[in-house]
């Protein structure tokens, strides 16, 4: 994916959602991420990576299950989790790194 590595190297934190179109839990996570973006605004970038289209990136980060969320800043992995996460949990975790 063009730009993936440049984006995660940004000083602005980037939350990467590794997902698949056929994944039920991924479909549940998507609107939660939309709500997170509304709450956090431009202090955080949210990027979605389809593991079926970008298998090499998914393999590089050892994605075993979807959804997997990874938070990066300046190219460093700050936090990683798998499974559906609720809005309050995500907002609390992201705020640890952006405030």
Order of alpha helices (4+ residues) and beta strands (2+ residues): alpha-beta-alpha-beta-alpha-beta-beta-alpha
